[in-house]
Amino acid sequence: DTEVTQTPKHLVMGMTNKKSLKCEQHMGHRAMYWYKQKAKKPPELMFVYSYEKLSINESVPSRFSPECPNSSLLNLHLHALQPEDSALYLCASRGQEKFNIQYFGAGTRLSVL
Amino acid sequence: RKEVEQDPGPFNVPEGATVAFNCTYSNSASQSFFWYRQDCRKEPKLLMSVYSSGNEDGRFTAQLNRASQYISLLIRDSKLSDSATYLCVVFQGSQGNLIFGKGTKLSVKP
């Protein structure tokens, strides 16, 4: 099973709302990732967690706040977003085996009004 | 120089055609190489890992030339269902993350 589950699939929020995106995997992977993808562009890395610790933050604005409560879960907390933050948000995980393959969730399509 | 560069595309080909995608990467310390496929409004899905010896999976053949820092993907006997964006992806162990090319869009027409 190479499944990464993301919820919700779609999210519409106002600029003053607070919401969270969730990601879960049960493959025993210890590296988890958040990406942002705009239309017709490749995914852009936002955050990397390795063994539940934040190892990379690609200069992401503080209105995006990641959290890794345990080795299976990854959250992305959203607050005071801007319309330009509307995008597909992808979670991925990677194990130590299999040549560093990352497996992606289906993503959350976010619209900020 | 961009870290991972791909043919800009789009590629519009008839069913049954053979199509080749090329990709170059700039970091000689890159460790692993992949082709991902992404359908419209879906997540990227791994198509193939790419090995130095070259590897084949059905109609798909991937090649890696470490000396030239060049990766290729060949699709034979194209199907309508092959229509997608193909992403050339490189793993750099120093930061543990993937570097994506911009993708090449393939449209296979009847």
Backbone of each chain as ProteinMPNN parsed JSONL, in Angstrom:
{"seq_chain_A": "DTEVTQTPKHLVMGMTNKKSLKCEQHMGHRAMYWYKQKAKKPPELMFVYSYEKLSINESVPSRFSPECPNSSLLNLHLHALQPEDSALYLCASRGQEKFNIQYFGAGTRLSVL", "coords_chain_A": {"N_chain_A": [[0.846, -1.185, 0.0], [0.766, 2.048, -1.049], [-0.214, 4.5, -0.083], [-1.044, 7.87, 0.395], [-2.981, 9.938, 2.23], [-5.042, 12.728, 1.897], [-6.896, 15.32, 3.421], [-9.123, 18.152, 3.573], [-10.496, 17.349, 0.279], [-11.241, 19.494, -1.233], [-11.27, 22.985, -0.522], [-12.698, 25.988, 0.457], [-12.048, 29.183, 1.515], [-12.288, 32.207, 3.44], [-10.386, 35.272, 3.707], [-10.038, 35.829, 6.358], [-10.338, 33.537, 7.716], [-9.473, 30.578, 9.689], [-8.03, 27.545, 8.938], [-7.263, 24.019, 8.527], [-5.14, 21.775, 6.794], [-4.89, 18.278, 6.265], [-2.789, 15.385, 6.377], [-1.995, 11.995, 5.93], [-0.137, 9.022, 6.375], [0.607, 5.533, 6.315], [2.852, 4.063, 5.854], [5.129, 3.89, 7.215], [6.964, 5.79, 6.615], [9.479, 8.252, 7.211], [9.989, 10.762, 6.354], [8.295, 13.622, 5.414], [6.385, 15.836, 3.357], [5.318, 19.107, 2.327], [3.921, 20.569, -0.526], [3.242, 23.241, -2.819], [1.211, 23.835, -5.581], [0.685, 25.659, -8.454], [-1.466, 26.342, -11.266], [-0.394, 24.778, -14.247], [2.253, 24.75, -13.52], [5.192, 23.274, -12.01], [5.239, 21.335, -8.911], [5.983, 23.235, -5.97], [8.289, 23.167, -3.403], [7.442, 23.439, 0.021], [7.694, 22.759, 2.832], [9.709, 20.445, 4.725], [9.605, 17.6, 6.707], [11.544, 15.617, 8.799], [11.794, 12.709, 10.509], [9.813, 13.673, 12.273], [10.669, 16.224, 12.75], [11.044, 19.601, 11.754], [12.833, 20.126, 8.907], [13.333, 21.534, 6.607], [12.374, 24.71, 5.555], [11.077, 26.465, 3.109], [11.308, 29.359, 3.018], [8.66, 30.129, 3.513], [5.695, 32.084, 3.895], [4.539, 33.193, 7.149], [1.858, 32.796, 7.512], [1.291, 30.277, 6.795], [1.503, 27.384, 8.607], [3.212, 24.621, 9.545], [2.762, 21.347, 11.013], [3.769, 18.442, 12.721], [2.395, 16.001, 14.233], [2.834, 13.291, 14.814], [4.567, 10.36, 13.551], [2.984, 9.576, 11.449], [1.306, 11.553, 10.649], [0.696, 14.738, 9.181], [0.177, 18.141, 9.314], [-1.123, 21.194, 7.928], [-1.507, 24.337, 8.902], [-3.606, 27.068, 8.299], [-3.894, 30.547, 8.048], [-5.262, 33.743, 7.73], [-4.966, 33.926, 4.909], [-4.135, 34.872, 1.509], [-5.687, 35.773, -1.639], [-3.908, 34.973, -3.671], [-2.805, 32.718, -2.66], [-4.327, 30.637, -3.383], [-4.389, 27.417, -4.651], [-3.213, 24.087, -5.529], [-2.538, 21.987, -2.908], [-0.139, 19.782, -2.023], [0.706, 16.819, -0.343], [3.438, 14.718, 0.489], [5.265, 11.654, 0.997], [8.239, 9.903, 1.977], [10.197, 6.986, 2.001], [13.083, 5.177, 3.29], [13.871, 3.211, 1.674], [13.669, 1.954, -1.718], [14.944, 3.729, -3.489], [14.571, 6.446, -2.788], [11.987, 7.296, -3.489], [9.216, 9.485, -3.701], [5.915, 9.54, -2.561], [2.835, 10.812, -3.498], [-0.016, 12.466, -2.068], [-3.493, 12.956, -3.033], [-4.005, 15.602, -2.935], [-5.122, 18.867, -1.788], [-7.402, 21.066, -3.018], [-7.334, 24.391, -2.863], [-9.171, 27.336, -2.436], [-9.024, 30.744, -1.998], [-10.967, 33.347, -0.964]], "CA_chain_A": [[0.0, 0.0, 0.0], [1.589, 3.262, -1.142], [-1.222, 5.534, -0.053], [-0.976, 9.085, 1.2], [-4.362, 10.439, 2.255], [-5.154, 14.134, 2.254], [-8.234, 15.87, 3.607], [-10.2, 17.804, 2.645], [-10.113, 17.363, -1.14], [-11.468, 20.861, -1.679], [-11.481, 23.906, 0.583], [-12.89, 27.397, 0.125], [-11.968, 29.943, 2.758], [-12.12, 33.644, 3.356], [-9.06, 35.729, 4.119], [-9.927, 35.921, 7.812], [-10.571, 32.214, 8.311], [-8.399, 29.657, 10.04], [-8.352, 26.174, 8.544], [-6.11, 23.119, 8.521], [-5.067, 20.656, 5.855], [-4.35, 17.101, 6.944], [-2.124, 14.386, 5.547], [-1.734, 10.794, 6.719], [0.415, 7.853, 5.681], [0.885, 4.416, 7.218], [3.895, 3.263, 5.211], [6.33, 3.942, 8.043], [7.907, 6.775, 6.082], [9.871, 9.223, 8.236], [10.123, 12.078, 5.728], [7.011, 14.074, 4.866], [6.583, 17.076, 2.608], [4.226, 19.911, 1.779], [4.186, 21.292, -1.761], [2.186, 24.084, -3.374], [1.27, 23.789, -7.036], [-0.207, 26.521, -9.216], [-1.819, 25.765, -12.568], [0.617, 24.703, -15.308], [3.591, 24.874, -12.942], [5.537, 22.101, -11.209], [5.101, 21.546, -7.471], [7.02, 24.0, -5.272], [8.465, 22.684, -2.042], [7.203, 24.402, 1.102], [8.267, 22.282, 4.098], [10.102, 19.054, 4.846], [9.77, 17.054, 8.046], [12.316, 14.391, 8.858], [11.65, 12.159, 11.871], [8.9, 14.577, 12.977], [11.266, 17.542, 12.992], [11.088, 20.435, 10.558], [14.219, 20.195, 8.428], [13.418, 22.549, 5.549], [11.288, 25.67, 5.386], [11.52, 27.202, 1.928], [10.929, 30.775, 3.127], [7.208, 30.204, 3.357], [5.12, 33.091, 4.808], [4.112, 32.641, 8.442], [0.431, 32.462, 7.487], [1.292, 28.82, 6.669], [2.198, 26.844, 9.773], [3.152, 23.159, 9.51], [2.833, 20.628, 12.278], [3.875, 16.997, 12.542], [2.079, 15.478, 15.57], [3.486, 11.987, 14.967], [5.248, 9.929, 12.325], [2.026, 9.27, 10.38], [0.433, 12.694, 10.377], [1.284, 16.045, 8.872], [-0.866, 19.147, 9.158], [-0.733, 22.532, 7.49], [-2.479, 25.285, 9.441], [-3.722, 28.22, 7.413], [-4.514, 31.696, 8.732], [-5.118, 35.037, 7.052], [-4.407, 33.717, 3.578], [-4.406, 35.83, 0.444], [-6.205, 35.094, -2.838], [-2.826, 34.364, -4.461], [-2.461, 31.426, -2.052], [-5.176, 29.599, -3.994], [-3.518, 26.465, -5.354], [-3.317, 22.689, -5.1], [-1.54, 21.708, -1.884], [0.188, 18.361, -2.094], [1.526, 16.193, 0.685], [4.16, 13.548, 0.004], [6.116, 11.005, 1.991], [9.373, 9.156, 1.398], [10.871, 6.026, 2.865], [14.523, 5.064, 3.067], [14.112, 2.221, 0.643], [13.08, 2.263, -3.012], [15.593, 4.785, -4.247], [14.113, 7.797, -2.439], [10.745, 7.651, -4.172], [8.182, 10.182, -2.941], [4.538, 9.212, -2.927], [2.017, 12.003, -3.297], [-1.445, 12.411, -1.868], [-4.293, 13.512, -4.135], [-3.983, 17.048, -2.828], [-6.274, 19.694, -1.402], [-7.534, 22.238, -3.896], [-7.702, 25.504, -1.98], [-9.548, 28.631, -3.017], [-9.108, 31.803, -0.995], [-11.825, 34.401, -1.531]], "C_chain_A": [[0.891, 1.246, 0.0], [0.687, 4.48, -1.064], [-0.89, 6.659, 0.918], [-2.353, 9.723, 1.095], [-4.395, 11.882, 2.703], [-6.62, 14.507, 2.416], [-8.131, 17.338, 3.98], [-9.693, 17.792, 1.207], [-10.237, 18.774, -1.701], [-11.716, 21.737, -0.448], [-11.63, 25.311, 0.026], [-12.866, 28.157, 1.441], [-11.816, 31.428, 2.478], [-10.774, 34.043, 3.939], [-8.919, 35.838, 5.636], [-10.083, 34.567, 8.501], [-9.285, 31.55, 8.775], [-8.854, 28.252, 9.67], [-7.082, 25.34, 8.605], [-6.25, 22.071, 7.424], [-4.399, 19.49, 6.577], [-3.805, 16.096, 5.941], [-1.772, 13.204, 6.433], [-1.133, 9.709, 5.835], [0.768, 6.793, 6.714], [1.9, 3.471, 6.578], [5.167, 3.233, 6.05], [7.374, 4.928, 7.532], [8.216, 7.831, 7.134], [10.157, 10.592, 7.648], [8.78, 12.431, 5.093], [7.156, 15.508, 4.376], [5.252, 17.779, 2.36], [4.733, 20.643, 0.538], [2.974, 22.167, -2.092], [2.324, 24.028, -4.892], [0.211, 24.707, -7.645], [-0.406, 25.892, -10.595], [-0.656, 25.878, -13.556], [2.038, 24.948, -14.811], [3.918, 23.573, -12.209], [5.294, 22.376, -9.732], [6.288, 22.337, -6.914], [7.104, 23.509, -3.837], [8.2, 23.807, -1.039], [7.971, 23.984, 2.362], [8.661, 20.819, 3.96], [10.212, 18.715, 6.323], [10.539, 15.742, 7.937], [12.298, 13.907, 10.296], [10.922, 13.166, 12.771], [9.509, 15.931, 13.306], [11.334, 18.309, 11.68], [12.538, 20.578, 10.116], [14.397, 21.234, 7.325], [12.159, 23.408, 5.584], [11.743, 26.578, 4.254], [11.003, 28.645, 1.945], [9.442, 30.992, 2.9], [6.66, 31.25, 4.337], [4.525, 32.443, 6.054], [2.613, 32.358, 8.505], [0.224, 30.971, 7.197], [2.115, 28.244, 7.823], [2.098, 25.32, 9.754], [3.239, 22.568, 10.913], [2.912, 19.141, 11.984], [3.642, 16.339, 13.902], [2.698, 14.11, 15.854], [3.986, 11.53, 13.605], [4.298, 9.65, 11.171], [1.247, 10.479, 9.896], [1.228, 13.958, 10.088], [0.13, 17.0, 8.643], [-0.27, 20.422, 8.572], [-1.831, 23.479, 7.939], [-2.415, 26.575, 8.636], [-4.423, 29.351, 8.145], [-4.216, 32.965, 7.957], [-4.468, 34.88, 5.681], [-4.85, 34.8, 2.607], [-4.964, 35.085, -0.771], [-5.112, 34.42, -3.664], [-2.33, 33.047, -3.858], [-3.34, 30.299, -2.586], [-4.31, 28.709, -4.874], [-3.904, 25.048, -4.95], [-2.193, 22.446, -4.093], [-1.368, 20.194, -1.788], [1.046, 17.959, -0.91], [2.226, 14.994, 0.052], [4.932, 12.931, 1.159], [7.168, 10.171, 1.277], [9.937, 8.22, 2.453], [12.345, 5.977, 2.54], [14.832, 4.07, 1.95], [13.635, 2.768, -0.692], [13.638, 3.531, -3.629], [14.987, 6.159, -4.025], [12.852, 8.238, -3.172], [9.819, 8.389, -3.213], [6.827, 9.793, -3.488], [3.656, 10.394, -2.548], [0.581, 11.639, -2.928], [-2.158, 13.085, -3.026], [-4.402, 15.025, -4.055], [-5.257, 17.651, -2.276], [-6.285, 20.894, -2.326], [-8.132, 23.376, -3.076], [-8.044, 26.735, -2.78], [-9.715, 29.63, -1.886], [-9.866, 32.98, -1.605], [-11.56, 35.744, -0.842]], "O_chain_A": [[1.667, 1.468, 0.929], [0.802, 5.394, -1.881], [-0.517, 6.442, 2.07], [-2.83, 10.012, -0.002], [-3.852, 12.232, 3.75], [-7.475, 14.068, 1.648], [-7.169, 17.743, 4.632], [-8.557, 18.194, 0.955], [-9.44, 19.193, -2.54], [-12.296, 21.286, 0.54], [-10.809, 25.771, -0.768], [-13.587, 27.809, 2.376], [-11.297, 31.846, 1.443], [-10.106, 33.238, 4.588], [-7.803, 35.93, 6.147], [-9.972, 34.468, 9.722], [-8.184, 31.887, 8.34], [-9.944, 27.825, 10.052], [-5.977, 25.868, 8.718], [-7.338, 21.555, 7.168], [-3.483, 19.67, 7.379], [-4.293, 15.977, 4.817], [-1.306, 13.383, 7.558], [-1.562, 9.504, 4.699], [1.173, 7.104, 7.834], [1.823, 2.252, 6.734], [6.164, 2.629, 5.654], [8.527, 4.903, 7.964], [7.325, 8.259, 7.867], [10.534, 11.504, 8.383], [8.207, 11.646, 4.339], [7.945, 16.288, 4.911], [4.21, 17.143, 2.205], [5.806, 21.246, 0.54], [1.845, 21.874, -1.699], [3.426, 24.158, -5.425], [-0.985, 24.56, -7.393], [0.367, 25.038, -11.03], [-0.025, 26.927, -13.682], [2.92, 25.31, -15.589], [3.005, 22.841, -11.825], [5.156, 23.534, -9.338], [7.433, 22.142, -7.322], [6.092, 23.445, -3.137], [8.649, 24.941, -1.203], [8.786, 24.741, 2.889], [8.058, 20.057, 3.204], [10.832, 19.445, 7.096], [10.235, 14.884, 7.108], [12.738, 14.617, 11.2], [11.365, 13.463, 13.881], [8.924, 16.704, 14.064], [11.64, 17.743, 10.63], [13.373, 21.089, 10.862], [15.496, 21.755, 7.134], [11.038, 22.901, 5.635], [12.677, 27.365, 4.414], [10.345, 29.09, 1.004], [9.027, 31.911, 2.193], [7.102, 31.305, 5.484], [4.067, 31.301, 6.021], [2.147, 31.739, 9.461], [-0.887, 30.46, 7.336], [3.287, 28.584, 7.988], [1.008, 24.777, 9.93], [3.719, 23.199, 11.855], [2.212, 18.635, 11.107], [4.597, 16.136, 14.653], [3.044, 13.805, 16.995], [3.84, 12.246, 12.615], [4.74, 9.501, 10.032], [0.601, 10.431, 8.849], [2.283, 14.205, 10.673], [-0.785, 16.71, 7.872], [0.924, 20.69, 8.704], [-2.949, 23.435, 7.425], [-1.342, 27.1, 8.336], [-5.444, 29.129, 8.795], [-3.076, 33.23, 7.578], [-3.538, 35.609, 5.337], [-5.805, 35.537, 2.854], [-4.733, 33.885, -0.912], [-5.367, 33.395, -4.296], [-1.528, 32.343, -4.473], [-3.113, 29.131, -2.269], [-3.584, 29.197, -5.74], [-4.804, 24.84, -4.136], [-1.024, 22.677, -4.4], [-2.307, 19.448, -1.514], [1.982, 18.661, -0.526], [1.666, 14.334, -0.823], [5.217, 13.587, 2.161], [6.999, 9.787, 0.12], [10.129, 8.586, 3.612], [12.809, 6.653, 1.622], [15.914, 4.09, 1.362], [13.239, 3.931, -0.78], [12.9, 4.318, -4.222], [14.894, 6.955, -4.959], [12.673, 9.425, -3.442], [9.649, 7.985, -2.063], [6.614, 9.724, -4.699], [3.72, 10.906, -1.43], [0.033, 10.645, -3.405], [-1.531, 13.702, -3.888], [-4.844, 15.665, -5.008], [-6.322, 17.034, -2.293], [-5.311, 21.643, -2.41], [-9.287, 23.319, -2.655], [-7.31, 27.134, -3.684], [-10.457, 29.388, -0.934], [-9.461, 33.536, -2.626], [-12.186, 36.747, -1.183]]}, "seq_chain_B": "RKEVEQDPGPFNVPEGATVAFNCTYSNSASQSFFWYRQDCRKEPKLLMSVYSSGNEDGRFTAQLNRASQYISLLIRDSKLSDSATYLCVVFQGSQGNLIFGKGTKLSVKP", "coords_chain_B": {"N_chain_B": [[21.68, 28.784, -14.816], [18.95, 26.564, -14.869], [17.992, 24.144, -12.391], [16.796, 21.69, -13.144], [16.034, 20.939, -16.359], [13.688, 20.721, -18.971], [12.406, 19.595, -22.187], [10.382, 22.043, -23.705], [7.85, 21.512, -24.874], [4.378, 21.966, -26.057], [3.902, 18.461, -26.876], [2.33, 17.142, -29.576], [0.976, 14.322, -30.759], [0.139, 11.577, -32.996], [-1.898, 8.69, -32.262], [-0.092, 5.7, -31.632], [2.361, 6.665, -32.298], [5.902, 7.17, -31.688], [7.449, 8.812, -29.038], [9.824, 11.049, -27.619], [11.205, 12.318, -24.663], [13.384, 14.711, -23.242], [15.778, 15.612, -20.722], [17.792, 17.65, -18.641], [20.082, 17.966, -15.899], [21.563, 19.99, -13.325], [23.086, 19.587, -11.028], [25.71, 17.683, -10.217], [25.895, 15.986, -8.08], [23.504, 14.807, -7.691], [21.3, 12.179, -6.764], [19.192, 10.336, -7.284], [16.778, 9.583, -9.811], [13.865, 10.374, -11.646], [10.858, 9.838, -13.563], [7.828, 11.387, -13.401], [4.308, 11.275, -13.837], [1.679, 13.508, -14.523], [-1.674, 14.011, -14.469], [-4.279, 16.238, -15.59], [-5.211, 18.431, -13.037], [-4.699, 16.575, -11.08], [-2.672, 14.622, -8.744], [0.957, 14.297, -8.921], [2.19, 11.224, -10.215], [4.316, 8.465, -9.781], [6.017, 7.389, -12.586], [8.339, 6.073, -13.577], [11.374, 5.037, -12.024], [14.728, 6.009, -12.772], [17.545, 4.381, -13.932], [21.124, 3.97, -14.039], [21.844, 2.007, -15.839], [19.838, 2.02, -17.597], [16.356, 1.442, -18.106], [13.356, -0.425, -18.635], [9.848, -0.439, -19.014], [7.345, -2.016, -20.143], [5.911, -0.168, -22.657], [7.506, 1.957, -22.151], [10.674, 3.47, -21.885], [13.472, 4.37, -20.038], [16.391, 6.364, -19.762], [19.607, 7.112, -18.383], [22.294, 9.312, -18.328], [24.972, 9.853, -16.635], [27.397, 11.173, -16.991], [26.879, 13.144, -18.887], [24.818, 14.312, -17.605], [22.085, 13.865, -18.145], [18.804, 12.875, -18.895], [16.389, 10.654, -20.211], [13.181, 9.844, -21.675], [11.392, 7.46, -23.371], [8.533, 6.835, -25.199], [6.788, 4.321, -26.635], [4.49, 3.382, -29.273], [2.231, 5.14, -28.726], [-0.614, 5.795, -26.672], [-3.989, 7.04, -26.35], [-4.476, 7.43, -23.679], [-2.023, 8.093, -22.679], [-1.785, 10.78, -22.686], [-0.812, 13.544, -20.904], [1.02, 15.462, -18.452], [4.481, 15.224, -18.271], [6.86, 14.919, -15.847], [10.175, 15.571, -15.174], [12.288, 14.543, -12.654], [14.52, 15.041, -9.973], [16.365, 13.724, -7.299], [17.942, 15.165, -4.564], [20.203, 14.376, -2.245], [21.405, 15.963, -0.322], [19.656, 17.808, 0.773], [17.469, 16.297, 0.901], [15.252, 16.478, -0.784], [13.024, 16.67, -3.633], [13.743, 17.872, -6.891], [12.019, 19.48, -9.349], [11.5, 19.396, -12.875], [9.973, 21.666, -15.255], [8.065, 20.316, -16.611], [6.628, 18.504, -19.353], [4.132, 18.705, -21.674], [2.109, 16.242, -23.061], [0.056, 15.418, -25.736], [-1.896, 12.986, -27.074], [-3.38, 12.186, -30.039], [-6.315, 10.891, -31.709]], "CA_chain_B": [[21.142, 27.532, -15.396], [17.973, 25.957, -14.004], [18.482, 22.882, -11.853], [16.301, 20.598, -13.992], [15.442, 21.53, -17.561], [13.019, 19.774, -19.87], [11.814, 20.092, -23.432], [9.234, 22.862, -23.337], [6.57, 21.0, -25.363], [3.717, 20.659, -25.931], [4.059, 17.467, -27.92], [1.045, 16.651, -30.094], [1.351, 13.181, -31.596], [-0.971, 10.659, -33.275], [-1.831, 7.359, -31.637], [0.847, 4.776, -32.25], [3.663, 7.311, -32.52], [6.944, 7.093, -30.665], [7.8, 10.171, -28.623], [10.952, 11.064, -26.686], [11.384, 13.509, -23.833], [14.741, 14.856, -22.732], [15.879, 16.391, -19.491], [19.151, 17.777, -18.12], [20.131, 18.445, -14.521], [22.793, 20.766, -13.167], [23.849, 19.186, -9.853], [26.318, 16.381, -10.47], [25.772, 15.154, -6.88], [22.148, 14.254, -7.625], [21.403, 10.764, -6.431], [18.134, 9.498, -7.853], [16.154, 10.253, -10.951], [12.528, 9.816, -11.845], [9.821, 10.452, -14.371], [6.486, 11.356, -12.843], [3.259, 11.667, -14.756], [0.622, 14.238, -13.829], [-2.878, 14.314, -15.238], [-4.829, 17.56, -15.272], [-5.858, 18.609, -11.751], [-4.414, 15.408, -10.227], [-1.34, 14.649, -8.161], [1.984, 13.58, -9.685], [2.331, 9.799, -9.911], [5.574, 7.935, -10.284], [5.978, 6.569, -13.793], [9.515, 5.197, -13.528], [12.688, 5.471, -11.568], [15.674, 5.927, -13.89], [18.791, 3.805, -13.464], [22.255, 4.213, -14.941], [21.889, 0.972, -16.868], [18.635, 2.132, -18.422], [15.332, 0.494, -17.698], [12.196, -0.47, -19.519], [8.618, -0.941, -18.405], [6.364, -2.068, -21.217], [6.175, 0.749, -23.77], [8.296, 3.079, -21.649], [12.096, 3.217, -21.657], [14.165, 5.525, -19.459], [17.848, 6.278, -19.815], [20.335, 8.105, -17.597], [23.705, 9.475, -18.663], [25.497, 10.685, -15.548], [28.504, 12.017, -17.489], [26.269, 14.294, -19.567], [23.753, 14.815, -16.732], [20.998, 13.838, -19.117], [17.817, 11.816, -18.644], [15.417, 10.61, -21.303], [12.033, 8.933, -21.582], [10.866, 7.106, -24.679], [7.225, 6.169, -25.16], [6.478, 3.686, -27.926], [3.087, 3.027, -29.531], [1.47, 6.039, -27.84], [-2.054, 5.613, -26.483], [-4.707, 8.254, -25.935], [-4.355, 7.533, -22.224], [-0.708, 8.623, -22.316], [-1.867, 12.237, -22.64], [-0.548, 13.996, -19.536], [2.276, 16.207, -18.322], [5.55, 14.358, -17.779], [7.783, 15.704, -15.026], [11.507, 15.026, -14.904], [12.479, 14.852, -11.231], [15.834, 14.641, -9.469], [16.467, 13.74, -5.833], [19.24, 15.61, -4.068], [20.255, 13.884, -0.878], [21.921, 16.942, 0.638], [18.512, 18.392, 1.461], [16.416, 15.285, 0.983], [14.02, 16.842, -1.471], [12.967, 16.513, -5.079], [13.789, 19.048, -7.76], [11.158, 19.191, -10.488], [11.479, 20.174, -14.099], [8.702, 22.36, -15.456], [7.09, 19.399, -17.194], [6.35, 18.528, -20.791], [2.767, 18.24, -21.906], [1.916, 15.344, -24.2], [-1.317, 15.152, -26.183], [-1.968, 11.946, -28.085], [-4.636, 12.379, -30.77], [-6.751, 9.706, -32.473]], "C_chain_B": [[20.168, 26.914, -14.403], [18.453, 24.572, -13.579], [18.052, 21.682, -12.684], [15.573, 21.243, -15.168], [14.872, 20.453, -18.45], [12.65, 20.452, -21.167], [10.57, 20.905, -23.099], [7.886, 22.276, -23.771], [5.686, 22.138, -25.834], [4.043, 19.737, -27.11], [2.659, 16.977, -28.307], [1.349, 15.543, -31.084], [0.124, 12.33, -31.877], [-0.8, 9.375, -32.473], [-0.844, 6.48, -32.384], [2.23, 5.367, -32.476], [4.626, 6.985, -31.38], [7.363, 8.518, -30.32], [8.899, 10.092, -27.566], [11.007, 12.402, -25.958], [12.809, 13.514, -23.298], [14.757, 15.788, -21.534], [17.357, 16.491, -19.129], [19.083, 18.317, -16.699], [21.513, 19.034, -14.255], [23.676, 20.267, -12.018], [24.395, 17.769, -10.035], [26.225, 15.445, -9.261], [24.38, 14.558, -6.734], [22.212, 12.739, -7.539], [20.412, 9.869, -7.154], [17.352, 10.312, -8.862], [14.841, 9.556, -11.283], [11.821, 10.519, -12.989], [8.498, 10.258, -13.628], [5.53, 11.783, -13.954], [2.193, 12.405, -13.944], [-0.506, 14.526, -14.799], [-3.457, 15.63, -14.734], [-5.57, 17.537, -13.937], [-5.722, 17.39, -10.827], [-3.009, 15.548, -9.652], [-0.331, 13.983, -9.082], [2.029, 12.121, -9.241], [3.613, 9.278, -10.538], [5.334, 7.062, -11.499], [7.123, 5.564, -13.751], [10.626, 5.849, -12.744], [13.638, 5.281, -12.753], [17.014, 5.467, -13.364], [19.881, 4.008, -14.517], [22.306, 3.216, -16.088], [20.731, 1.091, -17.847], [17.61, 1.116, -17.975], [14.08, 0.675, -18.54], [11.009, -1.012, -18.745], [7.547, -0.898, -19.476], [6.763, -1.148, -22.357], [7.098, 1.905, -23.386], [9.742, 2.651, -21.394], [12.738, 4.488, -21.143], [15.661, 5.288, -19.509], [18.441, 7.396, -18.97], [21.779, 8.127, -18.068], [24.295, 10.428, -17.631], [26.603, 11.621, -16.036], [27.963, 13.29, -18.134], [25.175, 14.951, -18.733], [22.457, 14.964, -17.532], [20.112, 12.635, -18.834], [16.837, 11.835, -19.809], [14.295, 9.631, -20.981], [11.523, 8.72, -22.989], [9.541, 6.38, -24.488], [6.951, 5.623, -26.554], [4.987, 3.418, -28.024], [2.151, 3.827, -28.624], [-0.018, 5.707, -27.842], [-2.687, 6.948, -26.096], [-4.516, 8.51, -24.442], [-2.976, 8.002, -21.756], [-0.718, 10.144, -22.237], [-1.796, 12.709, -21.192], [0.645, 14.939, -19.597], [3.303, 15.291, -17.683], [6.618, 15.221, -17.103], [9.086, 14.931, -14.831], [11.886, 15.468, -13.491], [13.799, 14.258, -10.75], [15.818, 14.734, -7.951], [17.883, 14.149, -5.44], [19.32, 15.299, -2.587], [20.682, 14.92, 0.134], [20.783, 17.602, 1.409], [17.344, 17.417, 1.538], [15.15, 15.645, 0.257], [14.167, 16.664, -2.973], [13.064, 17.869, -5.757], [13.023, 18.688, -9.024], [11.541, 20.023, -11.694], [10.105, 20.789, -14.274], [7.643, 21.467, -16.092], [6.943, 19.594, -18.69], [4.964, 17.94, -21.004], [2.71, 17.406, -23.173], [0.43, 15.201, -24.481], [-1.259, 14.118, -27.286], [-3.35, 12.013, -28.723], [-5.01, 11.113, -31.523], [-6.344, 9.823, -33.942]], "O_chain_B": [[20.5, 26.752, -13.229], [19.208, 23.912, -14.292], [18.839, 20.763, -12.908], [14.618, 21.997, -14.986], [15.486, 19.407, -18.66], [12.582, 21.677, -21.264], [9.771, 20.473, -22.268], [6.877, 22.515, -23.107], [6.21, 23.238, -26.008], [4.411, 20.192, -28.193], [1.91, 16.468, -27.473], [1.923, 15.8, -32.142], [-0.83, 12.345, -31.101], [0.306, 9.025, -32.061], [-0.77, 6.511, -33.613], [3.168, 4.644, -32.809], [4.229, 6.588, -30.284], [7.604, 9.333, -31.211], [8.908, 9.191, -26.727], [10.873, 13.466, -26.562], [13.366, 12.474, -22.948], [13.877, 16.631, -21.36], [18.099, 15.522, -19.291], [18.149, 19.033, -16.339], [22.501, 18.637, -14.871], [24.885, 20.498, -12.028], [23.648, 16.791, -10.011], [26.449, 14.242, -9.395], [24.105, 13.872, -5.75], [23.064, 12.101, -8.157], [20.758, 8.769, -7.585], [17.271, 11.538, -8.788], [14.722, 8.333, -11.212], [12.147, 11.654, -13.337], [8.108, 9.143, -13.279], [5.883, 12.533, -14.864], [1.843, 11.997, -12.836], [-0.32, 15.196, -15.814], [-3.174, 16.076, -13.622], [-6.461, 16.711, -13.735], [-6.523, 17.199, -9.913], [-2.258, 16.453, -10.013], [-0.713, 13.185, -9.938], [1.922, 11.818, -8.053], [3.948, 9.609, -11.676], [4.548, 6.115, -11.454], [6.909, 4.357, -13.872], [10.804, 7.067, -12.791], [13.367, 4.471, -13.64], [17.57, 6.081, -12.454], [19.607, 4.19, -15.704], [22.761, 3.545, -17.183], [20.658, 0.34, -18.82], [17.969, 0.034, -17.509], [13.792, 1.749, -19.069], [11.143, -1.923, -17.927], [6.914, 0.135, -19.691], [7.825, -1.318, -22.957], [7.429, 2.739, -24.229], [10.002, 1.618, -20.777], [12.574, 5.557, -21.73], [16.138, 4.169, -19.325], [17.866, 8.478, -18.851], [22.413, 7.08, -18.192], [24.143, 11.645, -17.732], [26.727, 12.742, -15.543], [28.516, 14.374, -17.952], [24.661, 16.01, -19.094], [21.837, 16.027, -17.579], [20.591, 11.532, -18.572], [16.496, 12.897, -20.329], [14.433, 8.732, -20.151], [11.253, 9.676, -23.715], [9.446, 5.429, -23.711], [6.892, 6.373, -27.528], [4.302, 3.248, -27.016], [1.378, 3.257, -27.853], [-0.598, 5.381, -28.878], [-2.022, 7.853, -25.59], [-4.409, 9.654, -24.002], [-2.781, 8.277, -20.572], [0.25, 10.739, -21.764], [-2.617, 12.322, -20.36], [1.207, 15.18, -20.665], [3.026, 14.654, -16.667], [7.192, 16.124, -17.711], [9.085, 13.786, -14.38], [11.809, 16.655, -13.175], [14.144, 13.123, -11.078], [15.317, 15.706, -7.386], [18.873, 13.579, -5.9], [18.599, 15.881, -1.776], [20.372, 14.795, 1.319], [20.942, 17.921, 2.587], [16.336, 17.704, 2.185], [14.072, 15.176, 0.625], [15.269, 16.528, -3.505], [12.541, 18.872, -5.269], [13.343, 17.705, -9.691], [11.866, 21.204, -11.568], [9.177, 20.472, -13.53], [6.462, 21.816, -16.111], [7.11, 20.694, -19.217], [4.667, 16.826, -20.571], [3.202, 17.814, -24.225], [-0.357, 14.901, -23.584], [-0.639, 14.348, -28.324], [-4.366, 11.91, -28.035], [-4.137, 10.346, -31.93], [-6.624, 8.924, -34.734]]}, "name": "protein", "num_of_chains": 2, "seq": "DTEVTQTPKHLVMGMTNKKSLKCEQHMGHRAMYWYKQKAKKPPELMFVYSYEKLSINESVPSRFSPECPNSSLLNLHLHALQPEDSALYLCASRGQEKFNIQYFGAGTRLSVLRKEVEQDPGPFNVPEGATVAFNCTYSNSASQSFFWYRQDCRKEPKLLMSVYSSGNEDGRFTAQLNRASQYISLLIRDSKLSDSATYLCVVFQGSQGNLIFGKGTKLSVKP"}
